[in-house]
Amino acid sequence: MPSRKFQPYLDPDTYREPLIAILRELVAAPDLDARAIQQALRRHPRDGSGFFRREDLVRAYRAYAGADGLPPFDPAVLERIRLKPARTASGVTPVTILTKPFPCPGECIFCPNDVRMPKSYLSQEPGALRAEQNSFDPYLQTVIRLQAYHNTGHPVDKIEMIVLGGTWSFYPESYQVWYIKRVFDALNDFSRGPEVARAEAHRVEALLKERSQLHPDNNTTRVDMDGTHLDRSYNQVVLDIYRAEMRRSREEAAAIAAGDQPRTPVDEFATWDELEAAQRENESAACRCVGLVVETRPDHISAEEVLRIRRLGCTKVQIGLQSLDDAVLAANKRGHDVAATRRAIGLLRRAGFKIHAHWMPNLVGSTPAADRADYARLFADPDFRPDELKLYPCSLIESAELMGVYRAGGWRPYTHAELLALLVDCFRATPEYCRLTRVVRDIPSTDIVVGNQITNFREVVEQTLAAQGERAPDIRGREIRHRQVDPAELRLDELVYDSSIGSEVFLQYITEDRSIAGFLRLSLPEGEPITPELAGAAMIREVHIYGQSLGIGVDSPGKAQHSGLGTLLIERAAAIARERGYAKLAVISSVGTRGYYRGRGFTDGTLYQHRALGEAAPS
């Protein structure tokens, strides 16, 4: 396995004395900040000159807690040691992976045409770079991220898997089933021990190097597309480059399905039964999938597609809206209208999915004033009202068709002042039930021709609001994150709003200043259900408790996680649904939370879990 993927472990016993000295300082002074920790590392150098890494401290603490004068293992100490604690401060550990380069049904002029990547992604984006280094293989990508989190002290028992790359619904079903099955294989193997997953990763790596063009040692073809002179489309170039790879994948999958060829882990074929077996194993695994996300386009959503995505185990869908103005969508060759967006969101909401929308200001044909009006429509119109939102101001990438429009004078990037003023207004207009997950894509400045190159724009917006005595009202702006919370100080707040299929109740436990410790999204649908399984059912679409992610079954005084807020929210949701006349309460549970809901009176259905509302709550 190349060293870029698995760095060799430091043996703590070789450096026992300096590592113990550092750990004693950390334990003795629980208020040490990152700077003080760095100073402790300098006082006790490695080999007299170099410095230990945070992951070295994590490994040493796991090995020596309870020995050499150190007190027994304490999760709070590990929390201080871990690198980048914000990564898991929202209660789960996110793992983002990418699908392989593949044709895209869209022709959007703002999309980059990097043929090394799935459509709309750039090879120098951090997640995309990791995906390419791992041959876009789902098992390798998942294991690499789990290993990195484990090494740096983050919990890896509650994982949100985020599958990005092009349009998920455009990939063949056989690839989708195999891809998700291999994700669960990685989680299950890592549950048996990192060394088990590492051994399988070595095997996968060797097979990919031998057989796949997507292995970085084999994928030597480089084609740079110029957005000013696009004589061929992204799809044409991708098909040309990867034609042999795509043919091999199809032929091998067909031969395996027919029983004519044995299978290896890199053959893109798996059955639904195999996927469901891997899901059942993950229900009680040490490393569980508590959320599964895919991204797609509005015009590729149908009732059948929604139920198929649900069968894969998905609980959230990222969907590119980009604009709610038909003229702007047409000017940017988006390929669908606003009516398609309305239909897609309605179907996703009826199936209980969390809706994570993408919205893009500064598109061709828009203005700051028009963007403000467009953003207002997102939440004023019941047909939209997303649960989460990424704000992606349009960036000019050299390979995008937008280059030609820019050169012809048909588009200009907003100035910094214009963009800041717009985003500040967008933040102010975001309701409390929505979470702004990202502001500005993490595109390297070297890839941006003109326009904004600030990647921490959210911080800039929040500082601007703070200077005016304000705070972002969205969920992320109010998360308690690392704060200690006294449950007695929390109160239940209920926000009711209309949706395209009925009404929604957003239940949240908040502090006096409206900081949020946990919430539940309850859907009260009307009309025909998307599947008979949901007849007569209200739907829990999400339960989320904030604060630093804790291990399954681990308690920590003052932390919101494992303090019973989830159960309280579920019982209140059941009471509301009962009062509104629903016969049962359904939940779009993830594979890794099925056991949690069984313990709260829910029984397994085909795609959902259910609880009859006439029954008393379990004791």
C-alpha positions as CSV (number, residue, x, y, z in Angstrom):
1,M,0.0,0.0,0.0
2,P,1.5,3.4,-1.0
3,S,2.6,5.5,2.0
4,R,0.3,8.3,0.9
5,K,-2.6,6.1,2.1
6,F,-1.4,4.5,5.3
7,Q,1.3,6.2,7.2
8,P,3.3,3.8,9.3
9,Y,2.4,3.8,13.0
10,L,4.8,5.2,15.6
11,D,5.5,2.6,18.3
12,P,4.7,4.4,21.6
13,D,7.0,2.1,23.5
14,T,10.0,3.5,21.6
15,Y,9.2,7.0,22.9
16,R,7.5,6.1,26.1
17,E,9.2,8.6,28.4
18,P,8.5,11.8,26.4
19,L,5.0,10.7,25.4
20,I,4.1,10.0,29.1
21,A,5.5,13.4,30.0
22,I,3.3,15.2,27.5
23,L,0.2,13.2,28.5
24,R,0.8,14.0,32.2
25,E,0.8,17.7,31.3
26,L,-2.4,17.4,29.4
27,V,-4.2,15.5,32.1
28,A,-3.0,17.8,34.9
29,A,-4.2,20.9,33.0
30,P,-7.7,20.3,31.5
31,D,-7.9,23.9,30.2
32,L,-5.0,23.7,27.9
33,D,-5.7,25.2,24.5
34,A,-4.2,24.1,21.2
35,R,-1.3,26.6,21.6
36,A,-0.5,25.2,25.0
37,I,-0.6,21.7,23.7
38,Q,1.8,22.7,20.9
39,Q,4.2,24.2,23.5
40,A,4.1,20.9,25.5
41,L,5.1,19.1,22.3
42,R,8.1,21.4,21.9
43,R,9.2,20.8,25.5
44,H,9.3,17.1,24.8
45,P,10.6,16.7,21.3
46,R,10.9,13.4,19.4
47,D,14.5,12.2,19.0
48,G,15.6,15.5,20.5
49,S,14.6,17.6,17.4
50,G,11.3,16.6,15.7
51,F,7.8,16.8,17.1
52,F,5.2,14.2,17.9
53,R,2.0,14.4,15.9
54,R,-1.4,14.6,17.5
55,E,-2.1,11.1,16.3
56,D,1.0,9.9,18.1
57,L,-0.4,11.3,21.3
58,V,-3.8,9.7,20.6
59,R,-2.1,6.3,20.1
60,A,0.0,6.7,23.3
61,Y,-3.0,7.8,25.4
62,R,-4.9,4.7,24.3
63,A,-1.9,2.6,25.2
64,Y,-1.0,4.1,28.6
65,A,-4.2,5.5,30.2
66,G,-4.3,3.9,33.6
67,A,-0.6,3.2,33.8
68,D,2.6,5.2,34.5
69,G,0.8,7.5,36.9
70,L,-1.9,8.4,34.3
71,P,-5.5,8.1,35.5
72,P,-7.9,5.6,33.7
73,F,-9.0,6.4,30.2
74,D,-11.2,9.5,30.0
75,P,-13.0,10.5,26.7
76,A,-12.6,14.2,27.7
77,V,-8.8,13.9,27.6
78,L,-9.0,12.3,24.2
79,E,-11.3,15.2,23.1
80,R,-8.6,17.7,24.0
81,I,-5.9,15.8,22.2
82,R,-7.7,15.1,18.9
83,L,-6.9,17.1,15.8
84,K,-9.6,19.3,14.4
85,P,-12.4,18.6,17.0
86,A,-14.9,20.6,14.9
87,R,-15.0,17.7,12.4
88,T,-17.2,15.7,14.8
89,A,-18.7,18.6,16.9
90,S,-22.1,18.2,15.2
91,G,-22.7,14.8,16.8
92,V,-21.6,12.4,14.0
93,T,-18.5,11.7,12.0
94,P,-18.8,12.6,8.4
95,V,-17.1,10.6,5.7
96,T,-17.2,12.0,2.2
97,I,-16.4,9.8,-0.8
98,L,-16.7,10.3,-4.6
99,T,-18.1,8.2,-7.4
100,K,-15.9,7.6,-10.5
101,P,-15.8,9.8,-13.6
102,F,-18.9,9.2,-15.7
103,P,-21.1,11.0,-18.2
104,C,-23.5,13.5,-16.8
105,P,-27.0,14.3,-18.1
106,G,-26.5,18.1,-17.6
107,E,-24.8,20.7,-19.8
108,C,-24.6,23.5,-17.2
109,I,-22.2,26.2,-18.4
110,F,-20.9,26.9,-14.9
111,C,-19.7,23.4,-14.3
112,P,-16.0,22.7,-14.6
113,N,-15.0,20.1,-17.2
114,D,-12.3,18.2,-15.3
115,V,-12.4,14.8,-17.0
116,R,-10.3,13.2,-14.2
117,M,-13.3,13.7,-12.0
118,P,-17.1,13.1,-11.9
119,K,-18.9,16.1,-13.3
120,S,-18.7,19.4,-11.4
121,Y,-15.7,18.4,-9.3
122,L,-12.1,19.5,-9.6
123,S,-9.1,17.3,-9.1
124,Q,-7.4,19.6,-6.6
125,E,-10.4,19.8,-4.2
126,P,-9.3,17.9,-1.0
127,G,-12.0,15.2,-1.2
128,A,-11.6,14.7,-4.9
129,L,-7.9,14.4,-4.6
130,R,-8.3,11.6,-2.0
131,A,-10.8,9.9,-4.3
132,E,-8.4,9.9,-7.2
133,Q,-5.6,8.6,-5.1
134,N,-7.8,5.7,-4.1
135,S,-9.0,4.9,-7.6
136,F,-12.5,6.2,-6.7
137,D,-13.0,2.8,-5.0
138,P,-15.7,3.0,-2.3
139,Y,-14.0,0.6,0.1
140,L,-10.6,2.2,-0.1
141,Q,-12.0,5.8,0.3
142,T,-14.1,4.8,3.3
143,V,-11.3,2.9,5.1
144,I,-8.8,5.7,4.5
145,R,-11.1,8.3,6.1
146,L,-12.0,6.0,9.0
147,Q,-8.3,5.3,9.6
148,A,-7.5,9.0,9.6
149,Y,-10.3,9.8,12.1
150,H,-9.3,6.9,14.3
151,N,-5.6,7.9,14.3
152,T,-6.5,11.5,15.3
153,G,-8.7,10.5,18.2
154,H,-12.2,11.0,16.6
155,P,-14.9,8.5,17.3
156,V,-15.8,6.3,14.3
157,D,-18.8,4.5,15.6
158,K,-21.5,6.9,14.2
159,I,-20.7,7.6,10.6
160,E,-22.6,9.8,8.1
161,M,-21.6,8.6,4.7
162,I,-21.8,11.3,2.1
163,V,-21.5,10.0,-1.5
164,L,-20.8,12.8,-4.0
165,G,-20.0,13.0,-7.7
166,G,-22.0,14.0,-10.7
167,T,-25.6,12.7,-10.8
168,W,-26.0,9.6,-8.7
169,S,-29.3,8.6,-10.4
170,F,-27.5,8.5,-13.8
171,Y,-25.1,5.8,-12.8
172,P,-26.2,2.2,-13.6
173,E,-28.2,0.5,-10.8
174,S,-25.6,-2.4,-10.7
175,Y,-22.8,0.2,-9.9
176,Q,-25.0,1.9,-7.3
177,V,-25.8,-1.4,-5.5
178,W,-22.1,-2.5,-5.6
179,Y,-20.9,0.9,-4.5
180,I,-23.1,1.1,-1.4
181,K,-22.5,-2.5,-0.5
182,R,-18.8,-1.9,-0.5
183,V,-19.3,1.1,1.7
184,F,-21.0,-1.1,4.3
185,D,-18.3,-3.8,3.8
186,A,-15.7,-1.1,4.8
187,L,-17.7,-0.1,7.9
188,N,-18.2,-3.7,8.9
189,D,-14.5,-4.6,8.4
190,F,-13.3,-1.6,10.3
191,S,-15.7,-2.6,13.1
192,R,-13.7,-5.9,13.4
193,G,-10.6,-3.8,13.8
194,P,-8.6,-1.4,11.8
195,E,-6.0,-4.1,11.0
196,V,-8.8,-6.2,9.3
197,A,-9.9,-3.3,7.1
198,R,-6.2,-2.5,6.3
199,A,-5.6,-6.0,5.1
200,E,-8.6,-6.0,2.8
201,A,-7.6,-2.5,1.6
202,H,-4.1,-3.8,0.6
203,R,-5.9,-6.6,-1.4
204,V,-8.2,-4.1,-3.1
205,E,-5.3,-1.8,-3.9
206,A,-3.3,-4.6,-5.5
207,L,-6.3,-5.7,-7.6
208,L,-7.0,-2.1,-8.8
209,K,-3.4,-1.6,-9.8
210,E,-3.5,-4.8,-11.8
211,R,-6.9,-4.3,-13.5
212,S,-8.2,-0.8,-13.3
213,Q,-7.4,2.2,-15.4
214,L,-8.7,4.3,-12.5
215,H,-5.7,3.4,-10.4
216,P,-3.5,6.5,-10.3
217,D,-0.5,4.5,-11.6
218,N,-2.5,3.5,-14.7
219,N,-4.6,6.6,-15.3
220,T,-1.9,8.6,-17.2
221,T,-4.2,10.2,-19.8
222,R,-4.5,13.9,-19.2
223,V,-6.9,16.1,-21.2
224,D,-7.3,19.7,-20.3
225,M,-10.5,21.3,-21.6
226,D,-10.7,25.0,-22.4
227,G,-14.1,26.5,-21.7
228,T,-13.5,29.2,-24.4
229,H,-13.1,26.6,-27.2
230,L,-15.2,23.5,-26.3
231,D,-15.0,21.4,-29.5
232,R,-16.0,18.3,-27.5
233,S,-18.3,18.0,-24.4
234,Y,-17.2,16.5,-21.1
235,N,-19.3,13.4,-21.8
236,Q,-17.6,12.9,-25.2
237,V,-14.1,13.2,-23.7
238,V,-14.9,11.0,-20.6
239,L,-16.4,8.3,-22.9
240,D,-13.3,8.4,-25.1
241,I,-10.8,8.2,-22.2
242,Y,-12.6,5.6,-20.1
243,R,-14.4,3.6,-22.9
244,A,-12.3,0.5,-22.3
245,E,-12.7,0.7,-18.5
246,M,-16.5,1.1,-18.8
247,R,-16.7,-1.8,-21.2
248,R,-14.7,-4.0,-18.9
249,S,-16.9,-3.1,-16.0
250,R,-20.1,-3.9,-17.9
251,E,-18.8,-7.2,-19.3
252,E,-17.4,-8.4,-16.0
253,A,-20.7,-7.5,-14.2
254,A,-22.7,-9.4,-16.8
255,A,-20.4,-12.5,-16.6
256,I,-20.6,-12.5,-12.8
257,A,-24.4,-12.2,-12.9
258,A,-24.6,-15.1,-15.4
259,G,-22.3,-17.2,-13.2
260,D,-19.6,-17.4,-15.8
261,Q,-16.9,-15.6,-13.8
262,P,-15.8,-15.5,-10.2
263,R,-15.9,-12.2,-8.5
264,T,-13.3,-10.0,-6.9
265,P,-13.9,-6.9,-4.6
266,V,-13.3,-4.5,-7.5
267,D,-15.8,-6.0,-9.8
268,E,-18.7,-3.5,-10.0
269,F,-21.4,-6.0,-9.2
270,A,-23.5,-6.9,-6.2
271,T,-27.0,-8.1,-5.6
272,W,-29.7,-6.4,-3.6
273,D,-29.7,-9.4,-1.3
274,E,-25.9,-9.0,-0.7
275,L,-26.4,-5.3,0.1
276,E,-29.2,-6.0,2.5
277,A,-27.1,-8.6,4.3
278,A,-24.3,-6.1,4.7
279,Q,-26.8,-3.6,6.0
280,R,-28.1,-6.1,8.6
281,E,-24.6,-6.7,9.8
282,N,-24.0,-3.0,10.2
283,E,-27.1,-2.6,12.5
284,S,-25.0,-3.8,15.4
285,A,-21.5,-3.2,14.2
286,A,-19.0,-1.1,16.2
287,C,-18.8,1.4,13.2
288,R,-22.4,2.1,12.1
289,C,-23.8,4.1,9.3
290,V,-26.2,6.6,11.0
291,G,-26.8,8.6,7.8
292,L,-26.3,7.9,4.0
293,V,-26.4,10.8,1.5
294,V,-26.3,10.8,-2.3
295,E,-26.6,13.8,-4.7
296,T,-28.7,14.1,-7.8
297,R,-30.6,16.4,-10.1
298,P,-34.3,17.4,-9.9
299,D,-35.1,16.0,-13.3
300,H,-33.8,12.6,-12.4
301,I,-36.2,12.2,-9.5
302,S,-39.3,10.0,-9.8
303,A,-41.4,8.0,-7.4
304,E,-39.5,4.8,-8.4
305,E,-36.1,6.5,-8.1
306,V,-37.0,7.8,-4.6
307,L,-38.0,4.3,-3.4
308,R,-34.9,2.8,-4.9
309,I,-32.6,5.3,-3.2
310,R,-34.4,4.5,0.0
311,R,-33.8,0.8,-0.5
312,L,-30.1,1.6,-0.7
313,G,-30.3,2.9,2.9
314,C,-30.3,6.6,2.1
315,T,-31.7,9.1,4.5
316,K,-30.8,12.4,2.9
317,V,-30.5,13.6,-0.7
318,Q,-28.4,16.5,-1.9
319,I,-30.2,18.1,-4.8
320,G,-29.0,20.9,-7.0
321,L,-31.7,23.6,-7.3
322,Q,-29.2,26.4,-8.3
323,S,-32.0,28.8,-9.1
324,L,-35.8,29.2,-8.8
325,D,-36.0,31.4,-11.9
326,D,-36.7,29.6,-15.2
327,A,-35.0,32.3,-17.3
328,V,-31.8,32.0,-15.2
329,L,-31.9,28.2,-15.4
330,A,-32.2,28.4,-19.2
331,A,-29.4,30.9,-19.6
332,N,-27.1,28.6,-17.7
333,K,-28.2,25.5,-19.7
334,R,-29.3,23.8,-16.5
335,G,-31.6,21.4,-18.4
336,H,-34.7,21.5,-16.2
337,D,-37.2,24.1,-15.0
338,V,-38.5,25.1,-11.6
339,A,-41.5,22.8,-12.0
340,A,-39.1,19.8,-12.0
341,T,-37.6,21.1,-8.8
342,R,-41.1,21.4,-7.2
343,R,-42.0,17.8,-8.2
344,A,-38.6,16.4,-7.0
345,I,-38.8,18.0,-3.6
346,G,-42.4,16.9,-3.2
347,L,-41.5,13.3,-3.9
348,L,-38.5,13.4,-1.6
349,R,-40.4,14.9,1.2
350,R,-43.3,12.4,0.8
351,A,-40.7,9.6,1.2
352,G,-39.3,11.3,4.4
353,F,-35.9,12.3,3.1
354,K,-33.9,15.2,4.5
355,I,-33.6,17.7,1.6
356,H,-30.2,19.2,1.3
357,A,-30.4,21.8,-1.5
358,H,-27.6,23.6,-3.5
359,W,-28.3,27.2,-4.5
360,M,-26.1,29.4,-6.6
361,P,-26.1,33.2,-6.7
362,N,-24.2,35.2,-9.4
363,L,-25.4,32.9,-12.2
364,V,-25.6,34.3,-15.8
365,G,-28.7,36.4,-16.1
366,S,-29.0,37.2,-12.4
367,T,-28.1,40.2,-10.2
368,P,-27.7,40.7,-6.4
369,A,-31.2,42.0,-6.2
370,A,-32.6,39.1,-8.2
371,D,-30.7,36.7,-6.0
372,R,-32.1,38.2,-2.9
373,A,-35.6,37.7,-4.2
374,D,-34.7,34.1,-5.4
375,Y,-33.4,33.2,-1.9
376,A,-36.6,34.6,-0.3
377,R,-38.6,32.3,-2.6
378,L,-36.7,29.3,-1.2
379,F,-38.4,29.7,2.2
380,A,-41.6,31.7,1.3
381,D,-42.9,29.0,-1.1
382,P,-44.0,25.8,0.7
383,D,-42.9,23.7,-2.4
384,F,-39.3,24.3,-1.4
385,R,-38.2,25.0,2.2
386,P,-35.1,22.8,2.3
387,D,-33.8,21.3,5.5
388,E,-30.2,22.1,4.7
389,L,-28.6,24.3,2.2
390,K,-25.2,24.9,0.5
391,L,-24.7,28.5,-0.8
392,Y,-22.4,28.2,-3.8
393,P,-21.7,31.5,-5.4
394,C,-20.8,30.9,-9.1
395,S,-17.0,30.6,-9.6
396,L,-15.3,31.0,-13.0
397,I,-13.2,27.9,-13.8
398,E,-11.1,27.8,-17.0
399,S,-12.6,24.6,-18.2
400,A,-16.2,25.7,-17.9
401,E,-18.3,26.9,-20.8
402,L,-18.9,30.1,-18.7
403,M,-15.4,31.2,-19.8
404,G,-16.7,32.0,-23.3
405,V,-19.6,34.0,-21.9
406,Y,-17.2,35.9,-19.6
407,R,-14.8,36.7,-22.4
408,A,-17.8,38.0,-24.5
409,G,-18.9,40.3,-21.7
410,G,-22.0,38.3,-20.8
411,W,-21.1,37.7,-17.1
412,R,-19.1,39.2,-14.4
413,P,-18.3,38.0,-10.8
414,Y,-19.8,40.0,-8.0
415,T,-17.4,42.2,-6.2
416,H,-16.4,41.2,-2.6
417,A,-18.6,43.9,-1.2
418,E,-21.6,42.8,-3.3
419,L,-21.1,39.1,-2.4
420,L,-20.7,39.9,1.3
421,A,-23.8,42.1,1.4
422,L,-25.8,39.4,-0.4
423,L,-24.7,36.5,1.8
424,V,-25.3,38.5,5.0
425,D,-28.8,39.1,3.8
426,C,-29.2,35.4,3.0
427,F,-28.1,34.4,6.4
428,R,-30.5,36.8,8.0
429,A,-33.4,35.4,5.9
430,T,-32.7,31.7,6.8
431,P,-35.2,30.2,9.1
432,E,-34.3,28.3,12.3
433,Y,-35.3,25.0,10.8
434,C,-32.6,25.1,8.0
435,R,-28.9,24.4,8.4
436,L,-26.5,26.3,6.2
437,T,-23.9,23.5,5.8
438,R,-21.4,25.3,3.5
439,V,-20.8,28.7,2.1
440,V,-18.6,28.8,-1.0
441,R,-17.1,25.6,-2.4
442,D,-13.6,24.6,-1.3
443,I,-12.1,25.3,-4.7
444,P,-8.4,26.0,-4.8
445,S,-7.7,29.6,-5.7
446,T,-5.4,28.4,-8.5
447,D,-8.5,27.0,-10.3
448,I,-10.5,30.2,-10.1
449,V,-10.0,32.6,-13.0
450,V,-11.7,35.7,-11.5
451,G,-14.0,36.4,-8.6
452,N,-14.1,35.3,-5.0
453,Q,-11.2,33.2,-3.7
454,I,-12.0,33.3,0.0
455,T,-12.9,29.8,1.2
456,N,-13.8,30.8,4.8
457,F,-16.6,33.2,3.6
458,R,-19.0,31.8,6.3
459,E,-16.6,33.1,9.0
460,V,-16.5,36.5,7.2
461,V,-20.3,36.7,7.1
462,E,-20.6,35.7,10.8
463,Q,-18.0,38.3,11.8
464,T,-20.0,40.9,9.9
465,L,-23.2,39.9,11.7
466,A,-21.5,39.9,15.0
467,A,-20.2,43.4,14.5
468,Q,-23.8,44.4,14.1
469,G,-24.9,42.5,17.2
470,E,-26.5,39.7,15.3
471,R,-26.0,35.9,15.0
472,A,-27.0,33.6,12.1
473,P,-30.4,32.1,13.0
474,D,-29.8,28.9,11.1
475,I,-29.1,25.6,12.9
476,R,-25.3,25.6,12.3
477,G,-25.0,29.1,13.7
478,R,-26.8,28.0,16.9
479,E,-25.3,24.6,17.5
480,I,-24.0,24.1,21.1
481,R,-21.0,22.2,19.7
482,H,-18.4,22.0,22.6
483,R,-20.4,23.8,25.2
484,Q,-21.4,22.2,28.5
485,V,-25.2,22.0,28.8
486,D,-27.4,21.6,31.8
487,P,-30.6,19.8,30.5
488,A,-32.6,21.8,33.1
489,E,-31.7,25.0,31.2
490,L,-33.2,23.7,27.9
491,R,-36.8,24.2,26.8
492,L,-38.8,22.6,24.0
493,D,-39.6,25.0,21.1
494,E,-42.0,24.0,18.3
495,L,-42.0,25.7,14.9
496,V,-44.8,24.7,12.5
497,Y,-44.7,25.5,8.8
498,D,-46.5,24.4,5.6
499,S,-44.9,22.1,3.0
500,S,-46.0,21.0,-0.4
501,I,-47.4,17.7,1.1
502,G,-48.9,18.9,4.3
503,S,-47.2,20.5,7.3
504,E,-43.9,20.2,9.2
505,V,-43.2,20.5,12.9
506,F,-39.6,21.4,13.8
507,L,-39.1,20.5,17.5
508,Q,-36.0,21.9,19.0
509,Y,-34.4,21.9,22.5
510,I,-32.9,25.3,22.9
511,T,-31.2,27.5,25.6
512,E,-32.4,30.9,26.6
513,D,-30.3,32.5,23.8
514,R,-31.8,29.9,21.3
515,S,-28.6,27.8,21.0
516,I,-29.7,24.4,19.9
517,A,-29.0,21.1,21.6
518,G,-31.2,18.8,19.6
519,F,-34.1,18.7,17.2
520,L,-36.6,16.5,15.4
521,R,-38.3,17.0,12.0
522,L,-41.9,15.7,12.0
523,S,-43.8,15.5,8.7
524,L,-47.6,15.5,8.8
525,P,-48.5,14.5,5.3
526,E,-51.8,14.7,3.5
527,G,-53.0,12.9,0.4
528,E,-51.8,9.7,-1.2
529,P,-48.6,8.2,0.3
530,I,-45.7,7.4,-2.0
531,T,-45.9,3.7,-0.9
532,P,-48.7,1.8,0.9
533,E,-46.2,1.2,3.7
534,L,-46.7,4.8,4.8
535,A,-50.5,4.9,4.7
536,G,-51.9,6.7,7.7
537,A,-48.4,7.5,9.0
538,A,-46.9,10.7,10.3
539,M,-43.1,10.7,9.6
540,I,-40.0,11.4,11.7
541,R,-37.6,12.6,9.0
542,E,-34.7,13.4,11.3
543,V,-33.6,13.3,15.0
544,H,-30.3,15.0,15.7
545,I,-28.6,15.7,19.0
546,Y,-25.7,18.2,18.9
547,G,-22.4,18.4,20.8
548,Q,-19.1,16.5,20.3
549,S,-19.8,13.0,19.0
550,L,-19.6,10.4,21.7
551,G,-19.2,6.7,21.4
552,I,-22.2,4.5,21.4
553,G,-23.2,3.9,25.0
554,V,-20.7,6.5,26.3
555,D,-22.0,9.1,28.7
556,S,-20.4,12.5,29.5
557,P,-21.8,14.9,32.1
558,G,-22.9,18.2,30.5
559,K,-23.0,16.8,27.0
560,A,-26.2,16.8,25.0
561,Q,-25.5,13.5,23.4
562,H,-26.9,10.5,25.4
563,S,-28.8,12.8,27.8
564,G,-32.3,11.5,26.8
565,L,-33.2,14.4,24.5
566,G,-33.8,12.1,21.5
567,T,-36.3,10.0,23.4
568,L,-38.1,13.2,24.7
569,L,-38.3,14.5,21.1
570,I,-39.7,11.2,19.8
571,E,-42.4,11.0,22.5
572,R,-43.5,14.6,21.8
573,A,-43.6,13.8,18.1
574,A,-45.8,10.8,18.8
575,A,-48.1,12.9,20.9
576,I,-48.5,15.5,18.1
577,A,-49.1,12.9,15.5
578,R,-51.7,11.2,17.7
579,E,-53.5,14.5,18.3
580,R,-53.6,15.1,14.6
581,G,-55.3,11.8,14.0
582,Y,-52.5,9.6,12.5
583,A,-52.7,5.9,13.2
584,K,-48.9,5.4,13.3
585,L,-45.6,7.1,13.4
586,A,-43.0,6.1,10.8
587,V,-39.3,7.0,10.8
588,I,-36.8,7.0,7.9
589,S,-34.2,5.4,10.0
590,S,-30.6,4.8,8.8
591,V,-29.2,1.3,9.0
592,G,-27.2,2.1,12.1
593,T,-30.1,3.6,14.0
594,R,-32.6,0.8,13.5
595,G,-31.7,-0.7,16.9
596,Y,-32.1,2.7,18.6
597,Y,-35.7,3.0,17.3
598,R,-36.5,-0.6,18.1
599,G,-35.7,0.3,21.7
600,R,-38.3,3.1,21.5
601,G,-41.2,1.0,20.3
602,F,-40.7,0.9,16.6
603,T,-40.9,-2.3,14.5
604,D,-39.3,-3.0,11.1
605,G,-41.2,-2.5,7.9
606,T,-39.9,-2.9,4.4
607,L,-38.3,0.5,4.0
608,Y,-39.2,2.3,7.2
609,Q,-39.8,1.5,10.9
610,H,-43.2,2.1,12.5
611,R,-44.9,2.6,15.8
612,A,-48.6,2.3,16.3
613,L,-49.8,5.4,18.1
614,G,-52.4,3.6,20.1
615,E,-49.6,1.9,22.1
616,A,-48.1,3.3,25.2
617,A,-44.5,4.4,25.1
618,P,-42.1,1.7,26.1
619,S,-40.8,1.9,29.7
